[in-house]
Amino acid sequence: MSFLGNVLWFIFGGLFSGLSWILSGVIWCITIVGIPYGKQCFKFASMSFAPFGKEIEYGGGVPSLPANVIWIIFLVFRWL
């Protein structure tokens, strides 16, 4: 069933979406700073071509929430 879903997805938009992600990844990889973002774009591209039957694992990112809250607080107090 996932094969049929992947074929239909690829025909009706997966090709365009995957190529868009590849183009974005190439553009991001032009600079050294953008290489990590470009690598993630390539991962999105592989997921976009055939999403059915694949699993996504959450890699963490818990410390980013408190850091963002602190950053926003400092930003708000700077403008007061």
WOPE-V402043 format. One record per run of one state. SS is the DSSP state (alpha for helix, beta for strand, coil for the rest). FROM is the first residue (numbers start at 1). TO is the last residue. Records with the same first field share a line. If there is no record, write none. Layout:
SS: FROM-TO ; FROM-TO
This chain:
coil: 1-1 ; 29-34 ; 50-61 ; 80-80
alpha: 2-28 ; 35-49 ; 62-79
